[in-house]
Amino acid sequence: MTAISAERQAVLDEHLRAESEHDLAALIDGFTDDCFNDVACLGERHDGPERVAERYEKMWQSFPDFRVRIKRVMAANDDCVVTENEWTGTHLGPFQGIPATSRRVTMRALVAWHFRGDVPWGETVFFDVGSIARQIGAESKLTEPPA
Protein backbone atom coordinates (compact mmCIF):
# COMPACT_ATOMS: atom_id res chain seq x y z
CA MET A 1 0.00 0.00 0.00
CA THR A 2 1.21 3.49 -0.80
CA ALA A 3 1.41 5.74 2.23
CA ILE A 4 -0.04 9.23 2.31
CA SER A 5 0.22 11.83 5.05
CA ALA A 6 -2.19 11.75 7.95
CA GLU A 7 -3.47 15.16 6.85
CA ARG A 8 -4.21 14.00 3.30
CA GLN A 9 -5.87 10.83 4.65
CA ALA A 10 -8.03 12.99 6.95
CA VAL A 11 -9.15 15.07 3.94
CA LEU A 12 -10.14 11.92 2.03
CA ASP A 13 -11.85 10.44 5.10
CA GLU A 14 -13.91 13.62 5.54
CA HIS A 15 -14.88 13.61 1.87
CA LEU A 16 -16.04 9.98 2.07
CA ARG A 17 -17.89 10.66 5.31
CA ALA A 18 -19.76 13.52 3.66
CA GLU A 19 -20.44 11.46 0.53
CA SER A 20 -21.68 8.45 2.53
CA GLU A 21 -23.83 10.58 4.83
CA HIS A 22 -25.15 12.64 1.91
CA ASP A 23 -23.82 15.83 3.49
CA LEU A 24 -23.77 17.95 0.36
CA ALA A 25 -22.69 21.17 2.06
CA ALA A 26 -19.60 19.57 3.62
CA LEU A 27 -18.83 17.73 0.40
CA ILE A 28 -18.86 20.88 -1.76
CA ASP A 29 -17.13 22.98 0.92
CA GLY A 30 -14.29 20.47 0.87
CA PHE A 31 -13.47 21.17 -2.79
CA THR A 32 -11.82 24.14 -4.50
CA ASP A 33 -14.18 26.74 -5.99
CA ASP A 34 -13.50 25.41 -9.50
CA CYS A 35 -14.01 21.75 -8.61
CA PHE A 36 -14.92 18.95 -11.01
CA ASN A 37 -16.15 15.39 -11.01
CA ASP A 38 -15.28 13.31 -14.06
CA VAL A 39 -17.08 9.95 -14.30
CA ALA A 40 -14.87 8.70 -17.10
CA CYS A 41 -16.64 5.39 -17.74
CA LEU A 42 -19.97 7.17 -18.35
CA GLY A 43 -18.47 10.06 -20.31
CA GLU A 44 -19.80 12.57 -17.78
CA ARG A 45 -17.72 15.52 -16.63
CA HIS A 46 -19.23 17.93 -14.14
CA ASP A 47 -17.48 21.28 -13.74
CA GLY A 48 -18.11 23.73 -10.90
CA PRO A 49 -19.77 23.32 -7.51
CA GLU A 50 -23.35 23.38 -8.84
CA ARG A 51 -22.75 20.65 -11.42
CA VAL A 52 -20.73 18.55 -8.98
CA ALA A 53 -23.56 18.86 -6.44
CA GLU A 54 -26.07 17.77 -9.09
CA ARG A 55 -23.97 14.68 -9.82
CA TYR A 56 -23.92 13.63 -6.15
CA GLU A 57 -27.63 14.33 -5.70
CA LYS A 58 -28.40 12.21 -8.76
CA MET A 59 -26.32 9.33 -7.39
CA TRP A 60 -28.04 9.55 -4.01
CA GLN A 61 -31.46 9.58 -5.69
CA SER A 62 -30.51 6.43 -7.60
CA PHE A 63 -28.99 4.77 -4.52
CA PRO A 64 -30.48 6.42 -1.39
CA ASP A 65 -28.42 4.21 0.93
CA PHE A 66 -25.19 4.90 -1.00
CA ARG A 67 -22.03 4.40 1.08
CA VAL A 68 -18.38 4.49 -0.03
CA ARG A 69 -15.06 3.54 1.55
CA ILE A 70 -11.43 3.44 0.50
CA LYS A 71 -10.13 -0.10 0.33
CA ARG A 72 -6.54 0.97 -0.36
CA VAL A 73 -4.35 3.80 -1.55
CA MET A 74 -2.65 2.70 -4.75
CA ALA A 75 -0.47 5.68 -5.68
CA ALA A 76 0.17 9.19 -4.48
CA ASN A 77 2.16 12.32 -5.18
CA ASP A 78 1.70 15.98 -4.26
CA ASP A 79 -1.04 16.56 -6.84
CA CYS A 80 -2.93 13.26 -6.97
CA VAL A 81 -3.92 10.24 -4.90
CA VAL A 82 -5.29 7.11 -6.58
CA THR A 83 -7.50 4.87 -4.45
CA GLU A 84 -9.42 1.66 -4.87
CA ASN A 85 -12.85 2.33 -3.45
CA GLU A 86 -15.90 0.22 -2.79
CA TRP A 87 -19.38 1.63 -2.84
CA THR A 88 -22.67 -0.01 -2.00
CA GLY A 89 -26.28 0.95 -2.43
CA THR A 90 -29.74 -0.22 -3.36
CA HIS A 91 -31.04 0.81 -6.79
CA LEU A 92 -34.21 2.65 -5.69
CA GLY A 93 -34.24 5.47 -8.25
CA PRO A 94 -33.42 5.87 -11.94
CA PHE A 95 -29.76 5.34 -12.85
CA GLN A 96 -28.55 6.25 -16.34
CA GLY A 97 -32.13 5.98 -17.59
CA ILE A 98 -32.69 2.58 -15.95
CA PRO A 99 -35.78 2.53 -13.70
CA ALA A 100 -35.29 1.38 -10.11
CA THR A 101 -34.97 -2.37 -9.65
CA SER A 102 -34.56 -2.48 -5.83
CA ARG A 103 -31.43 -4.56 -6.30
CA ARG A 104 -28.39 -4.21 -4.08
CA VAL A 105 -25.12 -3.13 -5.75
CA THR A 106 -21.53 -3.48 -4.58
CA MET A 107 -19.09 -1.72 -6.87
CA ARG A 108 -15.32 -1.40 -6.93
CA ALA A 109 -13.93 1.79 -8.42
CA LEU A 110 -10.63 3.52 -9.02
CA VAL A 111 -10.62 7.19 -8.12
CA ALA A 112 -7.93 9.70 -9.01
CA TRP A 113 -8.23 12.49 -6.43
CA HIS A 114 -6.73 15.69 -7.87
CA PHE A 115 -5.42 18.23 -5.36
CA ARG A 116 -4.49 21.88 -5.41
CA GLY A 117 -2.26 22.20 -2.40
CA ASP A 118 -4.07 20.49 0.46
CA VAL A 119 -7.56 20.90 -1.01
CA PRO A 120 -9.28 18.45 -3.36
CA TRP A 121 -9.80 20.02 -6.78
CA GLY A 122 -11.74 17.09 -8.23
CA GLU A 123 -12.13 13.40 -8.87
CA THR A 124 -11.78 11.22 -11.93
CA VAL A 125 -13.77 8.03 -11.34
CA PHE A 126 -13.44 4.72 -13.17
CA PHE A 127 -15.70 1.70 -12.59
CA ASP A 128 -17.01 -1.31 -14.44
CA VAL A 129 -20.31 -0.24 -15.99
CA GLY A 130 -21.11 -3.85 -16.94
CA SER A 131 -20.89 -4.93 -13.32
CA ILE A 132 -23.49 -2.37 -12.25
CA ALA A 133 -25.66 -3.33 -15.20
CA ARG A 134 -25.58 -7.01 -14.25
CA GLN A 135 -26.30 -6.24 -10.61
CA ILE A 136 -29.34 -4.07 -11.39
CA GLY A 137 -30.52 -6.37 -14.17
CA ALA A 138 -30.07 -3.91 -17.05
CA GLU A 139 -26.89 -5.08 -18.76
CA SER A 140 -27.84 -4.23 -22.32
CA LYS A 141 -28.81 -0.61 -21.60
CA LEU A 142 -25.65 0.34 -19.71
CA THR A 143 -23.13 -1.48 -21.85
CA GLU A 144 -24.13 0.07 -25.17
CA PRO A 145 -21.60 2.64 -26.42
CA PRO A 146 -22.59 6.29 -25.86
CA ALA A 147 -24.26 8.05 -28.77
Order of alpha helices (4+ residues) and beta strands (2+ residues): alpha-alpha-beta-beta-alpha-beta-beta-beta-beta-alpha-alpha
